[in-house]
Amino acid sequence: RAREVDDLLRDRGPERAQRLGLVVDSLSRSADYGGNIAETAMQKAAPQP
């Protein structure tokens, strides 16, 4: 969804689009990192064979 918003921002002025694009990119990265952390936690919590 963040990438869709990024595409919509391209229609704005270049400076505004760049600033908002950086925010969207940061949010997207944070979501990815959160997913990675959750996956790692689940793997560590899983019983060992």
C-alpha positions in Angstrom: 0.0 0.0 0.0 2.9 2.4 0.8 4.1 2.0 -2.8 0.7 3.0 -4.1 0.8 6.2 -2.1 4.3 6.8 -3.4 3.0 6.6 -6.9 0.2 9.1 -6.1 2.7 11.5 -4.7 4.5 11.8 -8.0 1.7 14.1 -9.2 2.6 16.7 -6.5 5.3 19.3 -6.8 8.8 17.9 -6.9 9.9 19.2 -3.5 6.7 18.0 -1.7 6.8 14.7 -3.5 10.4 14.1 -2.5 9.7 14.9 1.2 6.6 12.8 1.4 8.2 10.0 -0.6 11.0 9.8 2.0 8.4 9.4 4.7 6.6 6.7 2.8 9.9 4.9 2.1 10.7 5.1 5.9 7.4 3.7 6.8 7.7 0.9 4.3 11.1 0.0 5.6 9.9 0.0 9.2 7.1 -2.4 8.3 9.6 -4.7 6.5 11.9 -4.6 9.6 9.0 -5.3 11.9 8.0 -8.4 9.8 11.6 -9.6 9.9 11.7 -9.2 13.7 8.4 -11.1 14.1 9.6 -13.9 11.9 12.9 -14.2 13.9 11.0 -14.2 17.2 8.7 -17.0 15.9 11.6 -19.1 14.7 13.3 -18.8 18.1 10.1 -19.6 20.0 9.4 -22.7 17.9 10.3 -26.0 19.5 13.6 -27.5 18.4 13.4 -31.0 16.8 
